[in-house]
Every structure is written in C-alpha cells, then in structure tokens.
Amino acid sequence: MRAVVSSVAFGLVAAGNDVHPLRTAQIAELKAMPGMTWTPAAHPRFASQMPGASKDLCGVKGDQEEIIKAAIASGEIAEYHADENYVAPDNFDSAANWPQCAKVIEDVRDQSNCGCCWAFGGSSAASARMCIATNASILLPLSAQDICFNSNRNGCGGGQINTPWSYIKRTGAVSGSQQQPDDGKTDPFKGMGLCSSFSLPHCHHHGPKGNDPYPAEGASGCPSERSPRGPTKCDADAKAPHNDFHNDKYTFSGQTTSPNGERSIQQAIQEGGPIEVAFTVYSDFENYAGGVYQHKSGSSVGGHAVNMVGWGVDNGVKYWKVQNSWNPYWGEKGYFRIIRGKNEGRIESQATASAANAKWSKKASGSVVI
C-alpha cells in the first residue's frame, strides 16, 4: 500500500503572499476535513488565481454520458458488461501485467496549452491496446497530432471521448511521438523517426517546478496555443517505414466499447488494457498534491479526458490509477489516483475503448497483425 504524498516533503506549498485568498481559504477548509485521503497544497501554477483557474484546460465538451448513449443507439459503440462471475483482483496495473508493452503504456505525454485531452486520452489508451492485442508486434505511440487536428474541427477547442476511436477505426492514425526536442528523459520513443510528433511545446503544468525543466504556461517559450492545421504528411525527420503519411496509418476492426461501472471497467482493463475515461474536474483538484483524490470542495470547472491504467487499495481506500497528459513531472510522476467505486466525477460512467478482441493492422497493407 502507498502512503499519501507529503506536500511539505516535496516543497509543494507556495509562499503565502502568492496564494489567492479564496484558494488559501479552500486549502484551509480541505486540511481541516476529517478523513482526507489526499494532500492539498497551493500549487504555484494556480496559487495566485482563484479556484477554477483550470477551466480553459478542460477540453471535454458536452455530456459524455449522453453522447455515449447516442453512439450506442446508432451502433457506433457497443455496451460492455462484466461477466456475472467476474471477480476483480485487489490490485491491477497494466504495465506490470503486460511488461512487453510497458514502454508504450508508461509513455506519459504532454498536451501543452491545448485543450485536446480527449485526443491524448484516446491516443494513449489506443496505443496501449494496439500493443497488447498484437503481443507487442506493433509497439509504438499513435499520433496525438493526427488525432487532435484531423479528427474534428475544434482541436485545442475541445472534443469528445468517442471521437479518437471512431477516427482510428475509420481512417487510421499515424505513428507519432512527443514534442521534439524534449529534455531527453520524457520520450521513450525518441529517435525512432515516427511520422507526426506533437507540435505544441512542452509546458510546465499545474504544480511545483521541482525537476520540471519546462517554461510555465503563458511564459516565454510556452505561449497560448491555437490549433494548427491537421498534418497531411510526415515530419521532416521521419524515417522509413514511418515517413509516408498515407502508408503509416494504424487501425482496428471490431467494436468500440463502453464499460459502465466499477466491475465492468475492471474487467475491460484486465482483458484488453487501458481505457479512455472522462471526469468532471472540480476546483479542489487544482490543489492535488498526491494521494487518493476525491472531491471535497469547490464547484465544477469542466470535463477532462484521461487514460485509466489500473486500480488498487491504499490504507483501505480503493482507487483507480489514472495517467494524465500534463507531462511526467506533474502529480505522481504524471499520474493521479482517484477514489474507486463511487463514480467520482462520473469517471465510472464515461469510458471508451476498442474491444479486447479487436484486430489491429497497418491500414495501407490491409494485413491484420494478431
């Protein structure tokens, strides 16, 4: 079991004069609450602003439950239900269960100043599921650049969690790594010459500077970003066989599914790997400094899409392990844990993924890799 991270030990508390008085009051309220399972702290990214400052970074638009229901009704998505006799283990981690795919499962990405969390959650989960389904025969990251800017018109302006899967299934997505250049530590696929890496710069996100080498959002080197045009050709440094945009598309045949509820999500992950989920961000989440998050204070800020990779128990508290897309220097090495079994922020009723038995292939060749 993992202990709650100490904000003091990691220097997460901003100087008192730098903290907005309403945030100071919110943190004091949180610290005074009995039975807290996570550590609240005034993160420098939000410290000087009033609670709710993360609103523009939450890129999930619309009611995902209703969007998923409509997609199920149209046949675009299939409902997924856990088997009657399924019993989940107390702990499960996708990277540990499929070590041959750990490289792509643990690839924590960075959405920069762009509200395309919906594309990042989908591209990360799909990359992992593609690797798992092919027993690592296809071990590479799918391009968030392609998915974010080619699958809808809004890009950084927001989207839905069913869009990445529909796009990958319909047209395929090219390979693509993280922003280049990076600090030499965050991209496990650096130097592979993949087709279309993410073009917006690495930024410092939502927390203490620490070992994070990136400029702060809005500062020089990390300006406010607008959506670029969707790529139609590979990057100049792409290498064969990933240097032809139309011949580097990866796709799947089979169903896109939506598990609903704790047991169904657990079985879906255990069968096929990580899944994309959306949840409602409340202003107290801006103060997350480790532990098992649950909403305690503040109003809704917006919807955020992330990549759920497993679950566990910490001192009797059940949690989901979730990979964020705010670079590996944020949170618990790029991850956060959120209480499980209570549909916190509706995270257990807004999920999408390719089916575990989906067949993945390189679209141009038409050959299925099993």
C-alpha positions in Angstrom: 0.0 0.0 0.0 1.2 3.5 -0.8 1.2 6.3 1.7 -0.3 9.8 1.0 2.4 12.0 -0.5 3.6 14.8 1.8 3.3 18.3 0.3 5.9 19.6 2.7 8.5 16.9 1.7 8.3 17.9 -1.9 8.1 21.6 -1.4 4.6 21.9 -2.9 3.3 24.8 -0.8 3.6 28.2 -2.4 4.5 31.2 -0.4 1.6 32.7 1.5 1.7 36.1 -0.2 1.5 34.3 -3.6 -1.7 32.5 -2.9 -5.1 33.9 -3.8 -7.1 34.5 -0.6 -10.0 32.3 -1.8 -7.6 29.5 -2.6 -6.0 29.9 0.8 -9.4 29.5 2.4 -10.2 26.5 0.3 -7.0 24.7 1.2 -7.5 25.5 4.9 -11.0 24.1 4.6 -9.6 20.9 3.0 -6.9 20.4 5.6 -9.5 20.7 8.4 -11.7 18.0 6.9 -11.6 14.7 8.8 -10.6 11.5 6.9 -8.8 13.2 4.0 -7.2 10.7 1.6 -5.2 13.2 -0.4 -2.8 16.0 0.2 -4.0 19.6 -0.7 -1.4 22.2 -1.4 -1.2 25.6 -3.1 0.5 24.7 -6.4 2.4 27.6 -8.0 0.6 27.1 -11.3 -2.7 28.1 -9.8 -1.7 29.6 -6.5 -2.2 33.3 -7.3 -5.5 32.7 -9.1 -8.9 32.0 -7.5 -10.3 28.4 -7.6 -11.5 27.4 -11.0 -8.4 28.6 -12.9 -8.1 25.3 -14.8 -11.3 25.8 -16.7 -9.7 26.6 -20.1 -7.6 23.4 -19.9 -10.6 21.0 -19.6 -11.2 20.0 -23.2 -14.1 17.5 -22.9 -17.2 19.2 -24.4 -20.7 18.1 -23.8 -22.3 15.5 -21.6 -20.3 12.4 -22.4 -22.8 10.0 -20.9 -25.5 11.3 -23.3 -23.0 11.3 -26.2 -22.1 7.6 -25.5 -25.8 6.7 -25.2 -26.4 8.2 -28.6 -23.4 6.4 -30.1 -24.7 3.1 -28.6 -28.1 3.7 -30.1 -26.6 4.4 -33.5 -24.4 1.3 -33.4 -21.1 3.3 -33.2 -20.3 1.9 -29.7 -21.3 -1.3 -28.0 -22.2 -1.5 -24.3 -19.7 -3.6 -22.3 -20.9 -5.5 -19.2 -18.8 -7.6 -16.8 -19.3 -11.3 -16.8 -21.6 -12.4 -14.0 -18.9 -14.5 -12.3 -16.0 -12.0 -12.8 -14.1 -11.2 -9.6 -11.5 -8.5 -9.9 -8.2 -8.7 -8.0 -7.5 -6.1 -5.3 -4.7 -4.6 -7.4 -4.0 -4.4 -11.1 -1.5 -2.4 -13.2 -1.5 -2.7 -17.0 2.3 -2.1 -17.3 3.1 -4.8 -14.8 0.6 -7.2 -16.4 1.9 -6.7 -19.9 5.6 -5.9 -19.5 6.2 -6.4 -23.2 4.1 -3.2 -23.7 5.2 -1.3 -20.6 7.2 1.1 -22.8 4.1 2.5 -24.5 1.7 2.1 -21.5 4.0 4.2 -19.3 4.5 6.9 -22.0 3.2 10.0 -20.1 2.6 12.7 -22.7 2.1 16.4 -22.6 -0.9 18.2 -24.1 0.8 21.6 -23.8 -1.5 24.6 -23.6 -4.0 22.8 -25.8 -7.4 21.5 -24.7 -7.1 18.3 -26.6 -7.1 16.0 -23.6 -9.8 14.0 -25.4 -7.2 13.2 -28.2 -4.4 12.4 -25.7 -6.5 10.1 -23.6 -7.6 8.2 -26.7 -4.2 8.0 -28.4 -2.5 6.8 -25.2 -5.2 4.1 -24.5 -5.3 3.1 -28.1 -1.5 2.8 -28.4 -1.5 0.5 -25.4 -4.4 -1.6 -26.6 -2.8 -2.0 -30.0 0.4 -3.3 -28.4 -1.4 -5.6 -26.1 -3.7 -7.0 -28.8 -0.7 -7.7 -31.1 1.5 -9.0 -28.3 3.9 -6.1 -28.9 4.1 -6.8 -32.7 3.1 -3.2 -33.0 4.9 -1.3 -30.3 4.6 2.5 -31.0 2.6 5.5 -30.0 -0.2 6.7 -32.2 0.0 10.4 -33.0 -2.0 12.8 -30.9 -1.2 15.4 -33.5 -3.0 13.4 -36.2 -6.0 12.6 -33.9 -6.4 16.0 -32.3 -6.2 18.1 -35.5 -7.6 15.8 -38.2 -10.5 14.0 -36.4 -12.5 17.1 -35.6 -12.6 20.8 -36.4 -12.0 22.1 -32.9 -8.7 20.6 -32.0 -7.5 22.5 -28.9 -11.0 23.9 -28.6 -12.2 20.5 -27.2 -13.9 17.3 -28.3 -15.5 14.0 -27.1 -14.0 10.7 -26.0 -15.7 8.6 -28.7 -14.0 10.7 -31.5 -10.5 9.2 -31.3 -11.8 5.7 -31.6 -14.1 6.4 -34.5 -11.3 8.2 -36.3 -8.7 5.4 -35.7 -11.2 2.8 -36.8 -12.4 4.8 -39.9 -9.2 6.3 -41.3 -6.4 5.0 -39.1 -3.9 7.2 -37.2 -0.2 7.6 -38.0 2.6 7.0 -35.5 3.8 9.9 -33.5 6.0 10.7 -30.5 6.1 13.5 -28.0 7.2 17.1 -28.7 10.7 17.4 -30.1 13.1 18.4 -28.8 12.4 17.4 -25.3 14.6 17.1 -22.2 15.9 13.7 -23.3 14.1 12.0 -20.5 10.4 12.1 -21.1 10.0 10.4 -24.6 10.8 6.7 -24.7 10.4 6.7 -28.4 12.8 9.5 -29.2 14.9 8.8 -32.3 12.6 6.3 -33.8 11.7 8.6 -36.7 7.9 8.3 -36.2 5.6 10.1 -38.6 4.0 13.0 -36.8 5.1 14.2 -33.3 3.0 16.6 -31.3 3.9 20.1 -32.5 3.0 22.3 -29.5 5.8 22.9 -26.9 6.4 21.2 -23.6 5.0 23.3 -20.8 5.2 23.4 -17.1 1.8 22.3 -15.8 -0.2 22.6 -12.6 2.3 22.2 -9.9 5.7 23.0 -8.4 8.6 23.5 -10.7 10.8 20.8 -9.0 12.8 18.9 -11.6 10.5 20.0 -14.4 12.7 21.8 -17.0 9.9 23.4 -19.0 8.7 27.0 -19.0 5.4 27.9 -17.3 2.2 28.1 -19.3 1.9 31.6 -20.7 5.5 32.4 -20.2 8.1 32.9 -22.9 8.6 29.6 -24.7 5.2 28.4 -23.9 2.6 30.9 -25.3 -1.1 30.5 -25.5 -1.6 28.0 -28.3 -4.0 27.8 -31.2 -4.8 24.6 -33.2 -2.5 24.1 -36.2 -3.7 22.6 -39.4 -4.1 18.8 -39.3 -1.0 17.1 -40.7 -1.1 15.6 -44.2 2.5 14.5 -44.4 5.0 13.1 -42.0 7.6 15.3 -40.2 10.9 16.1 -42.0 12.8 13.8 -39.6 10.5 10.8 -40.0 12.3 7.6 -41.1 11.2 4.6 -43.1 8.8 2.8 -42.6 7.2 5.8 -40.9 7.9 8.5 -43.4 4.8 8.1 -45.7 1.7 9.6 -44.1 -0.8 7.6 -46.1 1.1 4.3 -45.6 1.7 4.8 -41.8 -1.9 4.5 -40.7 -2.8 2.1 -38.0 -6.4 0.9 -37.4 -8.6 -1.7 -35.9 -11.5 -3.8 -36.9 -14.2 -4.8 -34.4 -16.2 -2.9 -31.8 -15.6 0.2 -29.9 -17.0 -0.5 -26.4 -18.1 1.5 -23.4 -17.8 -0.2 -20.0 -20.0 1.3 -17.3 -19.5 0.8 -13.6 -16.6 -0.4 -11.4 -16.7 -4.2 -12.3 -17.2 -3.6 -16.0 -14.3 -1.2 -16.2 -12.1 -3.5 -14.2 -12.8 -6.5 -16.5 -12.4 -4.3 -19.6 -9.0 -3.2 -18.4 -7.9 -6.6 -17.3 -8.9 -8.2 -20.6 -7.6 -5.6 -23.0 -5.6 -2.8 -21.3 -6.0 0.9 -20.5 -9.2 2.7 -21.4 -10.1 6.4 -22.1 -12.3 8.0 -19.4 -13.7 11.5 -18.8 -14.4 13.0 -15.5 -15.7 16.3 -14.0 -12.9 18.4 -12.6 -13.7 20.4 -9.5 -11.7 23.4 -8.4 -10.2 21.4 -5.4 -8.4 19.1 -7.9 -6.2 22.1 -8.8 -4.7 21.6 -5.3 -4.0 17.9 -5.7 -0.5 17.0 -4.4 -0.7 13.2 -4.2 -2.8 10.5 -2.5 -6.3 9.2 -3.5 -8.3 12.2 -4.7 -12.0 12.7 -4.0 -14.0 15.9 -4.5 -14.4 17.7 -1.2 -14.7 21.4 -2.0 -15.4 23.8 -4.9 -17.6 23.9 -7.9 -17.3 22.2 -11.3 -14.6 23.5 -13.6 -15.1 21.3 -16.7 -14.6 17.9 -18.3 -11.2 16.3 -18.7 -10.2 13.1 -20.5 -7.5 10.8 -19.3 -6.1 7.3 -19.6 -7.1 4.8 -16.9 -4.5 2.1 -16.4 -5.4 0.1 -13.3 -6.6 0.1 -9.7 -5.5 -0.7 -6.2 -6.1 -0.1 -2.5 -4.3 2.4 -0.3 -4.8 2.0 3.5 -8.2 0.6 2.9 -9.2 3.2 0.3 -10.0 1.8 -3.2 -8.6 3.8 -6.1 -8.2 4.0 -9.8 -4.7 4.6 -11.2 -5.0 7.2 -14.0 -2.4 8.6 -16.4 -2.7 12.3 -17.1 -1.3 14.2 -20.1 0.4 17.0 -18.2 4.0 15.5 -18.5 5.7 13.1 -16.1 6.7 15.9 -13.7 3.1 16.5 -12.7 1.3 14.7 -9.9 2.6 11.3 -9.0 5.1 11.0 -11.9 2.4 12.0 -14.4 -0.4 10.0 -12.7 -3.1 10.6 -10.1 -5.2 8.3 -8.1 -8.9 8.8 -7.6 -11.4 7.1 -5.4 -12.9 3.9 -6.9 -16.5 2.6 -6.6 -18.2 5.9 -6.1 -18.3 7.2 -9.7 -16.3 10.2 -8.6 -16.8 13.0 -11.2 -18.8 10.4 -13.2 -15.4 8.8 -14.1 -17.0 5.3 -14.0 -19.8 6.1 -16.4 -17.8 7.9 -19.2 -15.5 5.3 -20.8 -14.5 4.2 -24.3 -12.0 1.7 -25.8 -11.6 -0.7 -28.6 -12.8 -4.2 -27.8 -10.2 -6.6 -26.4 -10.7 -8.9 -29.4 -10.3 -6.1 -31.9 -7.9 -6.8 -34.7 -5.2 -4.2 -35.3 -3.4 -3.7 -38.6 -1.5 -1.2 -40.7 -4.3 0.2 -42.8 -2.4 0.6 -46.1 -1.3 -3.1 -46.2 -4.7 -4.4 -45.2 -2.9 -7.3 -43.4 -4.1 -8.0 -39.8 -1.4 -8.5 -37.2 -2.5 -10.8 -34.5 
